[in-house]
Amino acid sequence: MKDFITKSYLHFDYRTRYNSVRDYVEDPQRIVKHGFFPFIHKKKVLVKYKVNDAESRPVKIKLRELYRASHLDSCIYRYYADCLNKDYEKVAEIRGIDANVVAYRVGKGKSNIDYAAEAIDFIKRSNDGCYIFLGDFEKFFDTLDHEYLKCKLKEVLNMNRLDEDWFKIFKTITSFSWVEQKDLNDLFGSEKEQYKKGLKSYFDTWEEFRNFKADGHVRKNTNSFGIPQGTPISALLSNIYMIDFDEWLNKLSSKYDGKYLRYADDFILILPFGTTTKDVFLEIVKEILQYASEVTKLKIEKNKTEKYFFTNDIVYLFDFNQNSTSNLVKSKLDYLGFVFDGSKVTMRQKSVSKFYRKADKAIRAAREKSRIKESRYLIGKRHIYRYFFDVGARDSKGSKFGNFISYARRCQKKFDQISPLTENLMMEQIKNRRKKLLKKMYKR
């Protein structure tokens, strides 16, 4: 595995370079005896919007549970994920799901943009129309069954019994322990204050950590389900968990000349009118809910599913009782960050709004700083141009940096290539951006 430096977050140990711990990490006997640190847990707030709300007001606050492994543990998980991924890719190809599982895939050279464009293009090319089912697994990582995961992991690794080192990895991910970020903040100050203090690790010695642990700060998962989201191996394990579901639903969609894609806990099923009736579509939806519950032991809440049908360049909410389109409710398909109304494709409006909101915040901060220092020039102008103007979107040779404008351009280009029959309006959404931002920067 290539050398890398662990990310710059604060943990119970220090940042490390992989090459400096390679011999340790790649020695199975050492991993069997290795003492893993607890994860650090924090909640990330996600604001949900309803796509058909013209004012794009938030309708739901969703908390995502994130767990960070210590730096050395992160190297271990990353190495084992790299080994496991090779086996998973082989199994995915053999089972015919290589093109259906689209999240957390290494080396595919595709992103959510490509897959969203492929799905929307498939819908658009359904000449007679099609049925569309969007599903969302409830609390996906939090409800993965440990025994079922172990069974699927052994299948992918081709082991009747997990080797000792693999069993150790499995146990640390299922019977995991963690410390709340809030508890650490109570001791060391807010994360912003910790950064200002220049802390490199929460504790300098094992004894300090043991004393902290003795005070009851460490919690443990005693359930027979749930794995921590955010570790280098968790996403891959979730794909392995879903292997049977993916294979089953892909075969089902192929039977009706349809298309199935799954991106983490979200999936889409598209079935053409030519091969599918209303009754068949509803029966398939029922089968999906049943399979998810009985086989994978996961739950798809009814209020987390959306059923549509597409005809005559219009997306409608699915209503089994309607026999004509005269009284149907027009809708929009919201998939992987893009909104499709039957003819036009845009980025989610909240993404565009977030871009302008961030720009406005940066400009106001720069203007205030300039006012306080009585500067004739706008302090922080370089930062503003870097993140919110076209000049920052122009990647220099070999640079990975871009900004939201470069992302919008990439979306526009990909959709124009992959979904040429739709009217793709990504760059239209951010037109006059320079004029708008300059007006805010230099207004009197």
Secondary structure in CASP SS format (residue, H / E / C, confidence):
PFRMAT SS
TARGET T0000
AUTHOR 0000-0000-0000
METHOD secondary structure of the structure
MODEL  1
M C 1.00
K C 1.00
D C 1.00
F C 1.00
I E 1.00
T C 1.00
K C 1.00
S C 1.00
Y C 1.00
L C 1.00
H C 1.00
F C 1.00
D C 1.00
Y C 1.00
R C 1.00
T C 1.00
R E 1.00
Y H 1.00
N H 1.00
S H 1.00
V H 1.00
R H 1.00
D H 1.00
Y H 1.00
V H 1.00
E C 1.00
D C 1.00
P H 1.00
Q H 1.00
R H 1.00
I H 1.00
V H 1.00
K H 1.00
H C 1.00
G C 1.00
F C 1.00
F C 1.00
P C 1.00
F E 1.00
I E 1.00
H E 1.00
K E 1.00
K E 1.00
K E 1.00
V E 1.00
L E 1.00
V E 1.00
K E 1.00
Y E 1.00
K C 1.00
V C 1.00
N C 1.00
D C 1.00
A C 1.00
E C 1.00
S C 1.00
R C 1.00
P E 1.00
V E 1.00
K E 1.00
I E 1.00
K E 1.00
L E 1.00
R E 1.00
E E 1.00
L E 1.00
Y E 1.00
R E 1.00
A C 1.00
S C 1.00
H H 1.00
L H 1.00
D H 1.00
S H 1.00
C H 1.00
I H 1.00
Y H 1.00
R H 1.00
Y H 1.00
Y H 1.00
A H 1.00
D H 1.00
C H 1.00
L H 1.00
N H 1.00
K H 1.00
D H 1.00
Y H 1.00
E H 1.00
K H 1.00
V H 1.00
A H 1.00
E H 1.00
I H 1.00
R C 1.00
G C 1.00
I C 1.00
D C 1.00
A C 1.00
N C 1.00
V E 1.00
V C 1.00
A C 1.00
Y C 1.00
R C 1.00
V C 1.00
G C 1.00
K C 1.00
G C 1.00
K C 1.00
S C 1.00
N H 1.00
I H 1.00
D H 1.00
Y H 1.00
A H 1.00
A H 1.00
E H 1.00
A H 1.00
I H 1.00
D H 1.00
F H 1.00
I H 1.00
K H 1.00
R C 1.00
S C 1.00
N C 1.00
D C 1.00
G C 1.00
C E 1.00
Y E 1.00
I E 1.00
F E 1.00
L E 1.00
G E 1.00
D E 1.00
F C 1.00
E C 1.00
K C 1.00
F C 1.00
F H 1.00
D H 1.00
T H 1.00
L C 1.00
D E 1.00
H H 1.00
E H 1.00
Y H 1.00
L H 1.00
K H 1.00
C H 1.00
K H 1.00
L H 1.00
K H 1.00
E H 1.00
V H 1.00
L H 1.00
N C 1.00
M C 1.00
N C 1.00
R C 1.00
L C 1.00
D C 1.00
E H 1.00
D H 1.00
W H 1.00
F H 1.00
K H 1.00
I H 1.00
F H 1.00
K H 1.00
T H 1.00
I H 1.00
T H 1.00
S C 1.00
F C 1.00
S E 1.00
W E 1.00
V E 1.00
E E 1.00
Q H 1.00
K H 1.00
D H 1.00
L H 1.00
N H 1.00
D H 1.00
L H 1.00
F H 1.00
G C 1.00
S C 1.00
E H 1.00
K H 1.00
E H 1.00
Q H 1.00
Y H 1.00
K H 1.00
K H 1.00
G C 1.00
L C 1.00
K C 1.00
S C 1.00
Y C 1.00
F C 1.00
D C 1.00
T C 1.00
W H 1.00
E H 1.00
E H 1.00
F H 1.00
R H 1.00
N H 1.00
F H 1.00
K H 1.00
A H 1.00
D H 1.00
G H 1.00
H H 1.00
V E 1.00
R E 1.00
K E 1.00
N C 1.00
T C 1.00
N C 1.00
S C 1.00
F E 1.00
G C 1.00
I C 1.00
P C 1.00
Q C 1.00
G C 1.00
T C 1.00
P C 1.00
I C 1.00
S H 1.00
A H 1.00
L H 1.00
L H 1.00
S H 1.00
N H 1.00
I H 1.00
Y H 1.00
M C 1.00
I H 1.00
D H 1.00
F H 1.00
D H 1.00
E H 1.00
W H 1.00
L H 1.00
N H 1.00
K H 1.00
L H 1.00
S H 1.00
S H 1.00
K H 1.00
Y C 1.00
D C 1.00
G C 1.00
K E 1.00
Y E 1.00
L E 1.00
R E 1.00
Y E 1.00
A C 1.00
D C 1.00
D E 1.00
F E 1.00
I E 1.00
L E 1.00
I E 1.00
L E 1.00
P E 1.00
F C 1.00
G C 1.00
T C 1.00
T C 1.00
T C 1.00
K H 1.00
D H 1.00
V H 1.00
F H 1.00
L H 1.00
E H 1.00
I H 1.00
V H 1.00
K H 1.00
E H 1.00
I H 1.00
L H 1.00
Q H 1.00
Y H 1.00
A H 1.00
S H 1.00
E H 1.00
V C 1.00
T C 1.00
K C 1.00
L C 1.00
K C 1.00
I C 1.00
E C 1.00
K H 1.00
N H 1.00
K H 1.00
T C 1.00
E E 1.00
K E 1.00
Y E 1.00
F E 1.00
F E 1.00
T E 1.00
N C 1.00
D C 1.00
I E 1.00
V E 1.00
Y E 1.00
L E 1.00
F C 1.00
D C 1.00
F C 1.00
N C 1.00
Q C 1.00
N C 1.00
S C 1.00
T C 1.00
S C 1.00
N C 1.00
L C 1.00
V C 1.00
K E 1.00
S C 1.00
K C 1.00
L E 1.00
D E 1.00
Y E 1.00
L C 1.00
G C 1.00
F E 1.00
V E 1.00
F E 1.00
D C 1.00
G C 1.00
S C 1.00
K E 1.00
V E 1.00
T E 1.00
M E 1.00
R C 1.00
Q H 1.00
K H 1.00
S H 1.00
V H 1.00
S H 1.00
K H 1.00
F H 1.00
Y H 1.00
R H 1.00
K H 1.00
A H 1.00
D H 1.00
K H 1.00
A H 1.00
I H 1.00
R H 1.00
A H 1.00
A H 1.00
R H 1.00
E H 1.00
K H 1.00
S H 1.00
R H 1.00
I H 1.00
K C 1.00
E C 1.00
S C 1.00
R C 1.00
Y C 1.00
L C 1.00
I C 1.00
G C 1.00
K H 1.00
R H 1.00
H H 1.00
I H 1.00
Y H 1.00
R H 1.00
Y H 1.00
F H 1.00
F C 1.00
D H 1.00
V H 1.00
G H 1.00
A H 1.00
R C 1.00
D C 1.00
S C 1.00
K C 1.00
G C 1.00
S C 1.00
K C 1.00
F C 1.00
G C 1.00
N C 1.00
F H 1.00
I H 1.00
S H 1.00
Y H 1.00
A H 1.00
R H 1.00
R H 1.00
C H 1.00
Q H 1.00
K H 1.00
K H 1.00
F H 1.00
D H 1.00
Q H 1.00
I H 1.00
S C 1.00
P C 1.00
L C 1.00
T C 1.00
E E 1.00
N E 1.00
L C 1.00
M H 1.00
M H 1.00
E H 1.00
Q H 1.00
I C 1.00
K C 1.00
N C 1.00
R H 1.00
R H 1.00
K H 1.00
K H 1.00
L H 1.00
L H 1.00
K H 1.00
K H 1.00
M H 1.00
Y C 1.00
K C 1.00
R C 1.00
END
